[in-house]
Every structure is written in structure tokens, then in C-alpha cells.
Amino acid sequence: MTKPTAKAISLSPTGSLLTSVSAGLLLGRVVMGLSARHHGSTAGLVVSMIFLIAATASVTLFLTHAHAQRRSAQPAPIQTWLVALGAGILASIHAESLFQG
């Protein structure tokens, strides 16, 4: 008997964009939480930036892997994902600042 093969994660272009925006919203929320925890200090900013860069790279690599699993002949739209991720981060930070002040 052979084992059934695991199916690869399949994200549509719209699903990838939604994943980027939702991840951006969550990342913005975490960055604001880290900033509040460190009371806006330089150390808090450094920790937040390191977290943000690592998480952005992680999301981008995940989406690129999912895109490659589909064996698409088209290149992965990394720039679009990064813009959507950035828009989500900025929207989350803006919303958080509206609620705080």
C-alpha cells in the first residue's frame, strides 16, 4: 500500500492578496503592542523593526513557496504582496493610533 500524497497549499491570487493584507493587519497590531510595552523607547523601536522585518520575510517566503508548489509559469507577484502587507501594517497602526488618542 502506498501513502496518499499530501496536497500542496493552493492560494489563488486573490487569496494571496487577502493573506498579505491580513498578515499586515496582525503585524501592525503586534508592532503597536511592542511599542506600547516599551513605552516608545529606542529599544522598543529596534525590537519592533526586527520583528517586522522577520515576519514580513516569513510571509513573503510562505507565499512564494505556495506559488512555486502550483508550478506556475508566471513569476510570483512579490512586489504586490509586499505592498499589500505594508498597506495592512499602516492601516493597523493608523487604526490603533485613532483608538488610543
C-alpha positions in Angstrom: 0.0 0.0 0.0 1.2 3.4 -0.8 0.6 6.5 1.3 -1.6 9.2 -0.2 0.5 12.3 -1.0 -0.1 15.5 0.8 -1.6 18.2 -1.3 0.3 21.4 -1.6 -1.2 24.6 -0.3 -3.0 26.3 -3.1 -3.7 30.0 -2.9 -5.4 32.0 -5.6 -4.0 35.4 -6.5 -6.9 36.9 -4.5 -6.3 34.6 -1.6 -2.6 35.6 -1.6 -3.6 39.3 -1.5 -6.0 38.7 1.3 -3.3 36.7 3.2 -0.9 39.6 2.8 -3.4 42.2 4.0 -4.5 40.1 7.0 -0.9 39.4 7.9 -0.2 43.1 7.6 -3.0 44.0 9.9 -1.8 41.5 12.5 1.8 42.6 12.2 0.8 46.2 12.7 -1.1 45.3 15.8 1.9 43.4 17.3 4.2 46.3 16.4 1.9 48.7 18.2 1.8 46.3 21.2 5.6 46.1 21.3 5.9 49.8 21.1 3.4 50.4 24.0 5.1 47.8 26.1 8.5 49.5 25.7 6.9 53.0 26.2 8.1 54.2 22.8 11.8 53.7 23.7 14.6 53.1 21.2 14.9 49.5 22.3 11.2 49.0 21.6 11.6 50.5 18.2 14.6 48.2 17.4 12.7 45.1 18.7 9.6 46.1 16.6 11.6 46.7 13.5 13.4 43.3 13.8 10.1 41.6 14.4 8.5 43.4 11.4 11.3 42.6 9.0 11.5 38.9 10.1 7.7 38.5 9.9 7.5 40.2 6.5 10.2 37.9 5.1 8.4 34.9 6.6 5.0 35.8 5.0 6.7 36.5 1.7 8.6 33.2 1.7 5.4 31.3 2.6 3.5 32.9 -0.3 6.4 32.3 -2.7 6.6 28.6 -1.7 2.8 28.2 -2.2 3.1 29.9 -5.6 6.0 27.6 -6.6 4.0 24.5 -5.4 1.4 25.3 -8.0 4.2 25.2 -10.6 3.0 28.4 -12.1 4.9 29.6 -15.2 4.4 33.2 -14.1 6.8 34.8 -11.6 5.5 35.3 -8.1 4.0 38.8 -7.6 6.3 39.6 -4.6 6.0 43.4 -5.1 2.2 43.2 -4.9 2.3 41.1 -1.8 4.8 43.5 -0.1 2.6 46.5 -1.0 -0.5 44.7 0.4 1.4 43.7 3.5 2.7 47.2 4.0 -0.8 48.7 3.5 -2.2 46.3 6.1 0.5 47.3 8.6 0.0 51.0 8.0 -3.8 50.6 8.3 -3.5 48.7 11.5 -1.1 51.3 13.0 -3.3 54.2 11.9 -6.4 52.5 13.4 -4.6 51.8 16.6 -3.5 55.4 16.9 -7.1 56.6 16.3 -8.3 54.4 19.2 -5.6 55.5 21.6 -5.8 59.2 21.1 
